Amino acid sequence: MEGSGYSEGLFSEDLAAFAAALPVNECSHRAPAPVCNVQYGMLTRDARHMDSVPAARRALFAVALYAHLLAESVFARHYPAFDPGRILARRFRFTGDCPFGCRNALPPRDALTAVNLSPSGEDRCPRAPIPIWDVFDDVFDALGRTWRERLRERAPEIEPTEFWNRCLADMV
């Protein structure tokens, strides 16, 4: 994102690398699928999927992914008739790891927890923790600017400040 040196192009590149690291049977989110399905377990330290993202950009990617998941949930909750792909350039769904394929949706904030824990919630994995809080504000500032501009251009019926305030309110 702008202030952090992380751009949407790098986010897309990192997302593609992350998706390529998943087994074929878990890749329903790969192109041309319209939705990126991300399971909790794919983000955890012992799953090692995040290792496909360059270490220098891992925290930026994790926070940008969280922001996209958050925005997707804001669209679903507050603007259900609107296609979030027009603003986000892609659609996201964040789910649990139910072995029976139920894919129950999880709150976006769980993605921030997942990147630094094992699926059992323990912190005993080989990958070092990702310092997401060091880049959190920079990524959100950049995304806020980008999404406000896109809303003005592509969805003038949605007030950008109202959308962003709903994103911030839904963080908790």
C-alpha positions as CSV (number, residue, x, y, z in Angstrom):
1,M,0.0,0.0,0.0
2,E,1.2,3.5,-0.6
3,G,2.8,4.6,2.7
4,S,4.2,1.1,3.3
5,G,5.6,0.6,-0.2
6,Y,3.0,-2.2,-0.7
7,S,0.8,-1.8,-3.7
8,E,-2.3,-3.6,-5.0
9,G,-0.1,-5.1,-7.6
10,L,2.1,-6.7,-5.0
11,F,-1.0,-7.8,-3.0
12,S,-2.3,-9.6,-6.1
13,E,1.1,-11.1,-6.7
14,D,1.3,-12.3,-3.1
15,L,-2.3,-13.6,-3.3
16,A,-1.4,-15.6,-6.4
17,A,1.7,-17.1,-4.7
18,F,-0.4,-17.9,-1.6
19,A,-3.0,-19.6,-3.8
20,A,-0.4,-21.6,-5.7
21,A,0.9,-23.1,-2.5
22,L,-2.4,-24.7,-1.8
23,P,-3.2,-28.3,-2.7
24,V,-5.2,-28.7,-5.9
25,N,-8.3,-29.9,-4.1
26,E,-8.3,-26.7,-2.0
27,C,-8.0,-24.3,-4.9
28,S,-11.6,-23.4,-5.7
29,H,-10.5,-19.8,-5.4
30,R,-8.0,-19.8,-8.2
31,A,-8.8,-18.1,-11.5
32,P,-11.2,-18.0,-13.1
33,A,-13.2,-18.5,-9.9
34,P,-14.8,-15.2,-8.9
35,V,-14.3,-15.7,-5.1
36,C,-11.1,-16.4,-3.1
37,N,-12.0,-18.9,-0.5
38,V,-9.6,-18.7,2.4
39,Q,-9.8,-21.2,5.2
40,Y,-8.5,-20.4,8.8
41,G,-6.1,-23.3,8.7
42,M,-4.5,-22.0,5.5
43,L,-3.2,-18.9,7.4
44,T,-1.8,-20.7,10.4
45,R,1.9,-21.0,11.2
46,D,2.1,-24.7,10.9
47,A,0.2,-24.9,7.6
48,R,3.1,-23.0,6.0
49,H,1.0,-21.6,3.2
50,M,2.0,-18.0,4.2
51,D,5.6,-19.0,3.6
52,S,4.9,-18.7,-0.1
53,V,4.7,-14.9,0.4
54,P,8.1,-13.2,0.5
55,A,9.1,-12.7,4.2
56,A,9.5,-9.0,3.7
57,R,5.9,-8.6,2.6
58,R,4.2,-11.3,4.8
59,A,2.9,-8.8,7.4
60,L,1.7,-6.4,4.7
61,F,-0.1,-9.3,2.9
62,A,-1.7,-10.5,6.1
63,V,-3.1,-7.1,7.0
64,A,-4.2,-6.4,3.4
65,L,-6.0,-9.8,3.3
66,Y,-7.7,-9.0,6.6
67,A,-8.8,-5.6,5.2
68,H,-10.2,-7.2,2.1
69,L,-12.1,-9.8,4.3
70,L,-13.4,-7.0,6.4
71,A,-14.6,-4.9,3.5
72,E,-16.2,-8.0,2.0
73,S,-18.2,-8.5,5.2
74,V,-19.2,-4.8,5.3
75,F,-20.5,-5.1,1.7
76,A,-22.5,-8.2,2.7
77,R,-23.9,-6.6,5.9
78,H,-24.6,-3.1,4.8
79,Y,-24.7,-3.1,1.0
80,P,-26.0,-6.6,0.0
81,A,-27.2,-5.5,-3.5
82,F,-23.8,-4.2,-4.4
83,D,-21.0,-6.3,-6.0
84,P,-17.8,-5.7,-3.9
85,G,-15.7,-6.9,-6.8
86,R,-16.2,-3.5,-8.4
87,I,-14.2,-1.9,-5.5
88,L,-12.0,-4.7,-4.2
89,A,-11.1,-6.1,-7.7
90,R,-11.8,-9.6,-6.2
91,R,-14.2,-11.3,-3.9
92,F,-13.3,-13.1,-0.6
93,R,-14.8,-15.6,1.7
94,F,-13.1,-16.6,5.0
95,T,-14.2,-19.9,6.5
96,G,-13.4,-22.4,9.1
97,D,-11.8,-25.8,8.5
98,C,-14.8,-28.1,9.0
99,P,-13.7,-31.5,7.7
100,F,-17.2,-32.1,6.4
101,G,-17.0,-29.1,4.0
102,C,-19.6,-26.9,5.8
103,R,-17.3,-23.9,5.3
104,N,-19.0,-21.8,8.0
105,A,-18.0,-18.1,7.6
106,L,-15.7,-16.7,10.3
107,P,-15.4,-13.1,11.4
108,P,-12.5,-11.4,9.5
109,R,-10.7,-10.6,12.8
110,D,-10.0,-14.3,13.1
111,A,-7.6,-14.0,10.1
112,L,-5.3,-11.8,12.2
113,T,-5.2,-14.4,14.9
114,A,-4.7,-17.3,12.5
115,V,-1.4,-16.0,11.0
116,N,0.4,-16.2,14.3
117,L,-1.1,-19.4,15.9
118,S,-1.5,-23.0,15.1
119,P,-5.0,-24.3,14.4
120,S,-5.2,-25.5,18.0
121,G,-4.4,-22.0,19.2
122,E,-1.0,-22.8,20.6
123,D,2.1,-20.9,19.8
124,R,4.7,-23.6,19.1
125,C,5.3,-23.5,15.4
126,P,8.5,-23.2,13.4
127,R,7.7,-20.0,11.5
128,A,8.4,-16.8,13.3
129,P,5.4,-14.7,14.2
130,I,4.3,-12.1,11.6
131,P,4.6,-8.5,13.0
132,I,1.2,-7.4,11.7
133,W,0.7,-4.6,14.1
134,D,3.9,-2.8,12.8
135,V,2.3,-2.2,9.4
136,F,-1.4,-2.2,10.3
137,D,-2.0,1.6,10.1
138,D,0.0,2.0,6.9
139,V,-1.9,-0.7,5.1
140,F,-5.3,0.6,6.3
141,D,-4.5,4.2,5.4
142,A,-3.5,3.2,1.9
143,L,-6.5,1.0,1.4
144,G,-8.8,3.7,2.7
145,R,-7.5,6.1,0.1
146,T,-7.7,3.6,-2.7
147,W,-11.2,2.4,-1.8
148,R,-12.6,5.9,-1.2
149,E,-11.4,6.9,-4.7
150,R,-12.9,3.7,-6.3
151,L,-16.2,4.3,-4.5
152,R,-16.4,7.8,-5.9
153,E,-15.6,6.5,-9.4
154,R,-17.4,3.2,-9.6
155,A,-20.1,3.4,-6.9
156,P,-21.2,7.0,-6.4
157,E,-24.3,5.7,-4.6
158,I,-22.1,4.6,-1.7
159,E,-20.7,7.4,0.4
160,P,-17.0,6.7,0.9
161,T,-16.8,8.1,4.4
162,E,-19.8,6.1,5.5
163,F,-18.3,2.9,4.0
164,W,-14.9,3.5,5.6
165,N,-16.6,4.2,9.0
166,R,-18.5,1.0,8.8
167,C,-15.2,-0.9,8.1
168,L,-13.7,0.7,11.1
169,A,-16.7,0.0,13.3
170,D,-16.8,-3.7,12.1
171,M,-13.2,-4.3,13.1
172,V,-14.2,-5.3,16.6
